[in-house]
Amino acid sequence: MATWIKEKKERKRAEARSRNAQAYAATSVAGVAAAVATLVAGAVFSAPPERPKNGLAAEAAGTKTAAAIASAAALVASHCVEMAQSIGASHDQILAAIHSAVNAQTSGDIMALTAGAATALRGAAMLRATLHKEIQAAALAGESRELEKDTSPFVFVSKGGELLKRTRQGILHWKLVNVYMNSRLEVIIKMRSAHMAGTFIKTKKFVVLDICSEIPAWAGREIDDGSHRRCYFGIKAVERVIEFECRNKNEQHKWVQGITEMLNHRDSVKN
């Protein structure tokens, strides 16, 4: 549960960063468009000092083209403002970007605004792509967990999983457990546990002699865990019987069946 909550919080923060980056990029593009519209409109409506008598037609055509460019730039700016607002950009953020853009006077100012907008667009695209990859990875992880339900018990125990183990003093510890057969045809159960926040990994191995499928519920653990009843099994080693708790009956069945198949395979190879 703690891991799930942490992943959910991280996902929300990543989504917020992506939205903010997209809003900033849209605002930056709106500023560029507003700057272009302002400069072109200023050139169109400012009266020239002298008008050549033989160039009235060409001047009229140029004025119409400039007016069309100014209108198109204003339309782009308006659309980018609406997009930024829909993504989550604040009114003050948009006003600041537009105010800074309309004060642009030179080609260098326009180039600086354009470069800033291009950088913002690339950054937003990178964050969006990263978020998309994380969502895909989470979906694939969910699919793999679903596929585990159809995994054969032999493969299941070979890959292993997390089990709750009880010590001889009655202390409970979570262990990463898997079972395999070594070169001497011994069935080995390997248990790993993390210590000091994962700084050190402690590993223990035992030779499995037999499997115990009928283990009574541990004291204090008889209550159902949500909608599933906890189930138990044990493995008989040379020193003692080591008991484990599973989350449900299906998990317990796979562990018992998988270890049994491995023991049977060991016996058939030896014979």
C-alpha positions as CSV (number, residue, x, y, z in Angstrom):
1,M,0.0,0.0,0.0
2,A,2.8,2.4,0.9
3,T,4.5,1.7,-2.5
4,W,1.2,2.2,-4.3
5,I,0.6,5.6,-2.6
6,K,4.2,6.7,-3.3
7,E,3.9,5.8,-7.0
8,K,0.5,7.5,-7.2
9,K,2.0,10.7,-5.7
10,E,5.0,10.6,-8.1
11,R,2.6,10.1,-11.0
12,K,0.5,13.1,-10.0
13,R,3.7,15.2,-9.7
14,A,4.9,14.1,-13.1
15,E,1.5,14.9,-14.7
16,A,1.5,18.3,-13.0
17,R,5.0,19.1,-14.4
18,S,3.9,18.0,-17.9
19,R,0.8,20.2,-17.7
20,N,2.8,23.2,-16.5
21,A,5.3,22.7,-19.2
22,Q,2.6,22.5,-21.9
23,A,0.9,25.6,-20.5
24,Y,4.2,27.5,-20.5
25,A,5.0,26.4,-24.1
26,A,1.5,27.5,-25.3
27,T,1.9,30.8,-23.6
28,S,5.4,31.3,-25.2
29,V,4.0,30.5,-28.6
30,A,1.2,33.0,-28.0
31,G,3.7,35.6,-27.1
32,V,5.7,35.1,-30.3
33,A,2.5,35.3,-32.4
34,A,1.4,38.5,-30.5
35,A,4.8,40.0,-31.1
36,V,4.7,39.3,-34.8
37,A,1.1,40.6,-35.0
38,T,2.1,43.8,-33.2
39,L,5.1,44.5,-35.4
40,V,3.3,43.8,-38.6
41,A,0.3,45.9,-37.6
42,G,2.5,48.7,-36.6
43,A,4.2,48.7,-40.0
44,V,0.8,48.6,-41.8
45,F,-0.9,51.4,-40.0
46,S,2.0,53.8,-39.5
47,A,2.1,56.3,-42.4
48,P,5.3,56.3,-44.5
49,P,7.2,59.6,-44.7
50,E,7.0,59.7,-48.5
51,R,4.9,57.7,-51.0
52,P,6.3,57.2,-54.5
53,K,3.8,58.2,-57.2
54,N,4.6,55.3,-59.5
55,G,4.4,52.6,-56.8
56,L,0.9,52.9,-55.4
57,A,-0.3,49.5,-56.7
58,A,2.7,47.7,-55.3
59,E,2.4,49.5,-52.0
60,A,-1.3,48.6,-51.8
61,A,-0.5,44.9,-52.4
62,G,2.2,44.9,-49.8
63,T,-0.1,46.5,-47.3
64,K,-2.8,43.9,-47.9
65,T,-0.2,41.1,-47.4
66,A,1.1,42.6,-44.2
67,A,-2.4,43.0,-42.9
68,A,-3.2,39.4,-43.7
69,I,0.0,38.3,-41.8
70,A,-0.9,40.4,-38.9
71,S,-4.4,39.0,-38.8
72,A,-3.1,35.4,-39.0
73,A,-0.6,36.0,-36.2
74,A,-3.3,37.5,-34.0
75,L,-5.5,34.4,-34.7
76,V,-2.6,32.1,-33.7
77,A,-2.0,34.1,-30.6
78,S,-5.6,34.0,-29.6
79,H,-5.8,30.2,-30.1
80,C,-2.6,29.7,-28.1
81,V,-4.0,31.8,-25.3
82,E,-7.1,29.6,-25.2
83,M,-5.0,26.5,-25.2
84,A,-2.8,27.7,-22.4
85,Q,-6.0,28.6,-20.4
86,S,-7.5,25.2,-21.0
87,I,-4.3,23.5,-19.9
88,G,-4.1,25.5,-16.7
89,A,-2.1,28.7,-17.3
90,S,-3.1,31.5,-15.0
91,H,-4.4,34.8,-16.2
92,D,-1.4,36.7,-14.8
93,Q,1.0,34.3,-16.5
94,I,-0.6,34.9,-19.9
95,L,-0.8,38.6,-19.4
96,A,2.9,38.7,-18.5
97,A,3.9,36.8,-21.6
98,I,1.8,38.9,-23.9
99,H,3.0,42.2,-22.3
100,S,6.6,41.1,-22.7
101,A,5.9,40.1,-26.3
102,V,4.2,43.3,-27.5
103,N,7.2,45.3,-26.2
104,A,9.5,43.5,-28.7
105,Q,10.8,46.1,-31.2
106,T,13.7,44.5,-33.1
107,S,14.4,41.3,-35.0
108,G,16.7,40.3,-32.2
109,D,13.7,40.5,-29.7
110,I,11.6,38.3,-32.0
111,M,14.4,35.8,-32.4
112,A,14.9,35.6,-28.6
113,L,11.1,35.0,-28.1
114,T,11.1,32.4,-30.8
115,A,14.1,30.6,-29.3
116,G,12.5,30.6,-25.9
117,A,9.2,29.2,-27.3
118,A,11.1,26.5,-29.2
119,T,12.9,25.4,-26.0
120,A,9.6,25.4,-24.1
121,L,8.0,23.2,-26.8
122,R,10.9,20.7,-26.7
123,G,10.8,20.6,-22.9
124,A,7.0,19.9,-22.9
125,A,7.4,17.2,-25.6
126,M,10.2,15.5,-23.5
127,L,8.1,15.5,-20.3
128,R,5.0,14.3,-22.2
129,A,7.0,11.4,-23.8
130,T,8.5,10.5,-20.4
131,L,5.1,10.4,-18.8
132,H,3.8,8.3,-21.7
133,K,6.6,5.8,-21.2
134,E,5.9,5.6,-17.4
135,I,2.2,5.0,-18.1
136,Q,3.1,2.3,-20.6
137,A,5.5,0.7,-18.2
138,A,2.9,0.6,-15.4
139,A,0.3,-0.9,-17.8
140,L,2.8,-3.6,-18.9
141,A,3.6,-4.3,-15.2
142,G,-0.1,-4.8,-14.6
143,E,-0.4,-7.1,-17.6
144,S,2.6,-9.2,-16.3
145,R,0.9,-9.5,-12.9
146,E,-2.3,-10.7,-14.7
147,L,-0.2,-13.2,-16.7
148,E,1.3,-14.6,-13.5
149,K,-2.1,-16.0,-12.7
150,D,-1.7,-18.4,-15.7
151,T,1.9,-19.2,-15.0
152,S,2.6,-22.9,-14.3
153,P,3.5,-23.6,-10.6
154,F,7.0,-24.9,-11.5
155,V,7.8,-21.6,-13.3
156,F,6.1,-19.7,-10.5
157,V,8.3,-21.0,-7.7
158,S,11.4,-20.7,-9.9
159,K,10.8,-17.0,-10.4
160,G,9.7,-16.6,-6.8
161,G,7.9,-13.9,-4.9
162,E,7.4,-12.3,-1.5
163,L,6.3,-14.4,1.4
164,L,5.8,-13.8,5.1
165,K,8.1,-16.0,7.2
166,R,7.9,-16.8,10.9
167,T,11.0,-17.3,12.9
168,R,11.3,-19.9,15.8
169,Q,10.8,-17.0,18.2
170,G,7.5,-16.1,16.5
171,I,8.8,-12.9,14.7
172,L,7.4,-12.2,11.2
173,H,9.6,-11.1,8.4
174,W,8.9,-10.5,4.7
175,K,11.3,-12.5,2.5
176,L,11.9,-12.7,-1.3
177,V,11.7,-16.5,-1.9
178,N,12.4,-18.7,-4.9
179,V,13.1,-22.4,-5.3
180,Y,15.5,-24.1,-7.7
181,M,17.5,-27.2,-8.3
182,N,21.3,-27.1,-8.1
183,S,24.0,-29.1,-9.9
184,R,23.9,-31.8,-7.2
185,L,20.2,-32.3,-7.9
186,E,19.2,-30.8,-4.6
187,V,16.0,-28.7,-4.3
188,I,17.1,-25.4,-2.8
189,I,14.9,-22.7,-1.3
190,K,16.6,-19.2,-1.2
191,M,15.4,-16.4,1.0
192,R,16.6,-12.8,0.8
193,S,15.8,-9.9,3.1
194,A,16.9,-6.3,3.1
195,H,18.6,-4.6,6.1
196,M,19.4,-1.0,6.8
197,A,17.0,0.4,4.2
198,G,18.3,-1.9,1.5
199,T,22.0,-1.2,2.1
200,F,22.7,-4.9,2.8
201,I,20.9,-8.0,1.4
202,K,21.0,-11.1,3.6
203,T,20.6,-14.4,1.9
204,K,19.9,-17.8,3.4
205,K,19.6,-21.2,1.6
206,F,18.1,-24.5,2.7
207,V,17.9,-27.9,1.1
208,V,14.2,-28.8,0.8
209,L,13.5,-32.4,1.9
210,D,9.7,-32.3,1.7
211,I,6.7,-30.0,1.5
212,C,4.1,-29.5,4.3
213,S,0.8,-28.2,2.8
214,E,-1.3,-28.4,6.0
215,I,0.0,-25.7,8.3
216,P,-2.5,-24.3,10.9
217,A,-3.0,-20.5,10.9
218,W,-0.5,-18.6,13.1
219,A,-1.8,-17.2,16.3
220,G,-3.2,-13.7,15.8
221,R,-3.3,-14.2,12.0
222,E,-6.7,-16.0,11.8
223,I,-8.6,-12.9,10.7
224,D,-9.2,-12.7,7.0
225,D,-7.0,-10.2,5.1
226,G,-9.7,-8.2,3.3
227,S,-11.6,-10.5,1.0
228,H,-9.0,-13.3,1.0
229,R,-8.2,-15.7,3.8
230,R,-4.5,-16.1,4.6
231,C,-3.1,-19.6,3.8
232,Y,0.1,-21.4,5.0
233,F,2.6,-24.0,4.0
234,G,6.0,-25.2,5.2
235,I,9.1,-26.7,3.8
236,K,11.0,-29.5,5.7
237,A,14.7,-28.7,5.9
238,V,17.5,-30.6,7.7
239,E,17.3,-28.3,10.7
240,R,13.6,-27.7,11.0
241,V,10.3,-26.9,9.3
242,I,10.2,-23.4,7.9
243,E,6.7,-21.9,7.7
244,F,5.4,-19.3,5.3
245,E,2.2,-17.3,5.0
246,C,0.5,-16.7,1.6
247,R,-1.9,-13.9,0.7
248,N,-4.6,-16.3,-0.5
249,K,-5.4,-19.9,-1.4
250,N,-4.4,-19.6,-5.0
251,E,-0.9,-18.4,-4.1
252,Q,-0.5,-21.1,-1.5
253,H,-1.5,-23.8,-4.1
254,K,1.1,-22.6,-6.6
255,W,3.9,-22.7,-4.0
256,V,2.9,-26.1,-2.8
257,Q,2.3,-27.5,-6.3
258,G,5.5,-26.0,-7.7
259,I,7.8,-27.3,-5.0
260,T,6.1,-30.7,-5.2
261,E,6.7,-30.8,-8.9
262,M,10.4,-29.9,-8.4
263,L,10.8,-32.6,-5.7
264,N,9.2,-35.2,-8.0
265,H,11.4,-34.1,-10.9
266,R,14.5,-34.5,-8.6
267,D,13.4,-38.0,-7.6
268,S,12.7,-39.0,-11.2
269,V,16.1,-37.8,-12.3
270,K,17.9,-39.6,-9.5
271,N,16.1,-42.8,-10.2
